[in-house]
Amino acid sequence: MVSRILSVLAVTLSLVYMAEAFAIPWSEAARKIDYKNSKVVPPFCQVNSPNYSGARYKKKFGQDFTWINHYCDAKAKIPVCWDYPKKARNACLTRFMRGAQYAIDHTKNPAYPLLPLLYTEVGTLLKNLERYGESIHSFQQAINKNKKYIPAYSRLVDVYILLNDFDRAEQTAKSGLEQKKSKSLKRRLEKIAKLRAEAATKMANESAPETAQ
């Protein structure tokens, strides 16, 4: 009885939270977030961190680092999008995808070290938006910029798995492992093998003749 009451209470509180979240437009909720104090952004975005040095990062990454604030601001606000229903969520994700894209579009140095990360961020958001073709292209651009950037390989594998393209998923994982050791890619290869086995079993069961009664 107690567990049932607690369960009902949890659902009620969840519904109240959702109602409150939806009452505030995502654009308004996002405005309250300052990336300089955010913990979800990379260290080079954490301007208010005691150890932050803009000059040091600019020396490390080059002149194109000037535009990184657009990415940092959007990165900090993206979690807000997931509190909303699909239509609003997609509008929110599309809006904040512009942050990484802006940094890419204003990059002059083709060897800018942060380009692989930026392309991967765009690819991830495109995947979340179910724009898989564009997502694949973005991950491929990240890999072209840095053959050893494993996050791009991993997320590209995930897209191919979603599309049930196990051949390309496996090929991509193996290509990444040729460049660099990676536990995440090894786990994905294991997942691909498991999914292939499940698909083969399902196909065999569907094609097997029914036993006469």
N, C-alpha and C positions, 0 to 999 in steps of 0.2 A: 504493500500500500504506500509506504514511504517513498520507495523508489519510483512509483508511478507519479506521485505528487511532484517529486523532484524533476522528473522528466517533463511533465507538463509545464512546470515553472521555467525550466531551461528553454523550452520552445517559445513560451510567452515572452521571455526576456529577449530572445533572439529576434522575434517578430517586432518587438518594440524598438530594438536597435536598428533593424532594417528600415522601419518606418521613419525613424529620426534621420537616418542617413539619406534616404530618398527625398526627404523634405528639403534637404539642402542640395542644390545643384552641384555636380562634381567640380565645376569650374570654380565655384565659391569655396568649396572644401579645400581644393588644391591651393588656393591663394594663401591659405593660412600656413602653408609649409615653407620653411626656409631651408634650402639645401645646405647652407653653411653650417647648420646645426644638426643635419641629418646623419643617421648612422647607417643608412642603406646605400649611401653613395661611396665610391672609391676614396681612398685617402687623399688623392689629389684634388678632390672636391671639398674636403672638410676644412674650409677656410678658417673657421673659428677654433680648430684644434690647436692646442698649445705648441705642437711641434710642426705646424704647417709653415711652409716657406714657398710663396709663389715664385720667387726668384729662382729657387732651386729646381722647382718643377719646370719652369720655363727653360732653364738651361738644359734640363734633361730631355724635354720633349720638343723644344724648338719654338719658333715664332707662332706656329699654328695652334699652340696651346692657348693663345689669346681667346679663342672661341669656345673653349671647353665649358664655360659657365652655362651655355645654353643646354648642353648635355646634362650637366650636373643638376640644374634646376628641374629639368624634365624627369630625370632619374629618381629624384627624391619624391616627386608627386605621383608617379605611376601607381604605387600601391593603393592610392585613393580609388583608382578606377575599378578595382576588384570588389568594391563595396556596392556596386550598382548593377542593375539588370543588364542583359546583354547589349541592348541597343545603346544605352547610355555609356556602358563600359567600353564598347567599341569606339564610340565618338571620343571618349576620354583617351583611350590608347592611341588613336589616330592623331589626336592633337599633340600628345607628348612625344610621339615618335619624331616630331619635327625637331626636337632638341638635338638628338644625335645626328639627324640628317643635316641640320644647319651647320654643325661642326664639320661634317664631311664636305658639304658643298663649299665651305670657305677655306678648306685646306689647299694650300699651294704646293706643299712638299709631298710628292707621291710616296715617299718613304717615311712619312709621319708615323711614329711608333704607336700612336693610339688609334690608327685607322682600323686595324683588325678588331679591336674592342668595339669601336663605333659601328662598324658594319654588322658585327654579331648582335649588338643591341637592337639595331633596326630589324635584322632578320628574326630575332626572337619575338618582337612585337608583331611583325607580319604573320608569323606562325600563330600567335594568339588570336589574330584577326582572321585566321583561316585563309590567308592569302598565300597559299603554299608555294606557288610558282615564284612569286617575288621573294619569298623567304629563302628559298633555295639559292636564288641568284645572289642575295645579299651575303649568305654564308660562304658561298663560293668566292665572292669578292674578298671577304675576310681572309680566307685561306690563301688566295693569290697574293695578298699583302704580306702574309707571314705563314709559311708552310708548317711552322711548329706551333701554331696557335690552336691548341687542343679544344677549347670551348666551342670554336666554330665547327670543328669536325663533329663533336658530340651532338650539337644541336641540329646539324644537318642530318645526321643519322636518325635523330628523333623524328624529323619531318618525313624521311623516307619510310620509317616504320609506320607512321600514321597513314601513309599512302599505300601500305602493304607492298612497297617496293623493296623486298628483302635483299635482292641482289645488289642494288645500289647502296643500300644501308650497310651491307657487309663490306663492299668494296671501299666505301668511305671510311669505315672504322679501321680497316686494315691499312689504308693509305696514311691515316693519322698515326697509327702505331709504327709505321715505317719511319716516321719523322721523330717520334718521341714516345717514350713509355707512358702509358696512361691507364690507370685502373678504371676510369669511367668508360673508356672505349672498350676495354676487356669485358666489363659488365654488359655493355650493349651488344657485344658479339654473342655473349651467353644468352641474352634476351632474344636475339634474332634466331639463334638455333632452336630455342624453346618454342618461339612463335611458328617457325617453319614446321617443327614436329607436330604441333597442335593443328596446323592447317592441313598437313598431310593426313593426319588421323581423321579429321573431319571429312576430308574429301573421300577417303577410303570408306568411311561409314555411309556416306551419302550414295556412293556408287555400288555398294554391296547389295546383292539381290535380297529381297525380303524372304525370310524363311516361311515356307508353307505351314499353315496352321493344321 
